[in-house]
């Protein structure tokens, strides 16, 4: 099948873009991407993504986010907390954009790939929804609060009426010298790490970590979040990968949420951004000044987690995914070795903005 980008650009423009991409280190060092770019019909979708890296008409035609106002039927949104890549942000974007009768249920699943098909884990919920709207049966579903979430850490179900929660206490956790995280700003410091373009399977990627002390009481984080990161790189491009983890007293960790941002896509839309949810239009590449400190506003995926007493909240900042944790979906790292310097304190006080819920 012919890639759809040929409907948007002339063959001459497509050829020009392919030739330019073929000269980039990312394509030259990736047989997978090289083959898909060289043979467009092998995977038309991947070819289109490579040819069109910025948001625009190609994506607008096949994305729902610009058409939420056209949806008038009742909508049930169901998604798992660990669907960071596509489904979780899509559900919350739909929740904010839909102006119709709606309900949202956020759960989790044992399988990394999601609920067991064909959604038999939640068949009773779906039947209640369809029985109400298609058969006219009074299932009581619409008498319940519009949002139901699984609070991880305690594994308790809870009903809510809005998102973010009205009782949220927006709290800044400042990156500290020596790798700490604190609600009080600290001194000036910087930490540097280097990406590994040739990371071997089963190895974790280089990173810097920041952690709270062991908690003296439960800490609930429920809602959207953002990292305001002051950093510099010694090449004109990089990818920032951010993980928030729950660390138990025995040192074991589990992922709570993720976020990511390409350095050249740091441009913000002030009219659509909120402190806890920076909005990047992704409509152009903005040059990155080499070895200059730049602020990156990085959205983290919505979450609900109770960090237990004695646990720590850990922030990891990487330039590539840790393939041992992301065996299916992962980001293409820079093909060039790049030094990434994270700053904290003073004029470059990086912080994590978290939705703390009183307990």
KATA-V783250 format. One line per field, one symbol per residue. ss: DSSP state (2 for helix, 1 for strand, 0 for the rest). psi: psi as a letter, one per 40 degrees, with the letter a starting at -180 (. if undefined). burial: b if it has 24 or more other C-alpha atoms within 12 Angstrom, else e. Layout:
ss->???
psi->???
burial->???
This chain:
ss->00022220002222222222220022220022222222000002222222200000222200000002220000111111000000222222222220000111111000000000000222222222222222000000222000111111000111110000000111111110000111000000111111000000000000111110000000111111111111111000001111111110000011111111112220000000010010000000000000000111111111111110000111111100000000000000000000111111022200111111100
psi->hhieeeediiddddddddddddeiddddegddddddddgdedgddddddddgeiiadddddfieeeedeeheiihhhhiidefddddddddddddddhgahiihhhaiidhdeaihigfedfddddddddddddeeigeedeeiidhhihhidefhiiiieihihdehghhhhhhihefihiehiaiiiiiiihigefhiieiiiiiiihiiihheiihhhhaiiihhhhiiieieiihhhhihihhideeiiihdiiiihhdefehihddeiideghhhdfeihhihhhfihihhhhhiiiihhhhiheiihhhhhieiihddegechiihihehhhhhhhiiibefgiihhighhi.
burial->eebbbbeeeeeeebeebbeebbeeebbeeeeebbebbbebeeeebbbbbbbbeeeeeeeeeeeeeeeeeeeeeebbbbbbbbbbbeebbbbbbbbeebeeebbbbbbbbeeeebeeeeeeeeeebbeebeeeeeeeeeeebbeeebbbbbbbbeeeeeebeebbbeeeebbbbbbbbebbbbeebbeebbbbbbbbbeeeeeeebbbbbbbbbbbeeebbbbbbbbbbbbbbbbbbbbbbbbbbbbbeeeeeebbbbbbbbbbbbbbbeeeeeebbbbbbeeeeeeebeeeebbbbbbbbbbbbbbbbeebbbbbbbbbbbbeeebeeeebbbbbbbbbbbbbbbeebbbbbbbbbbee
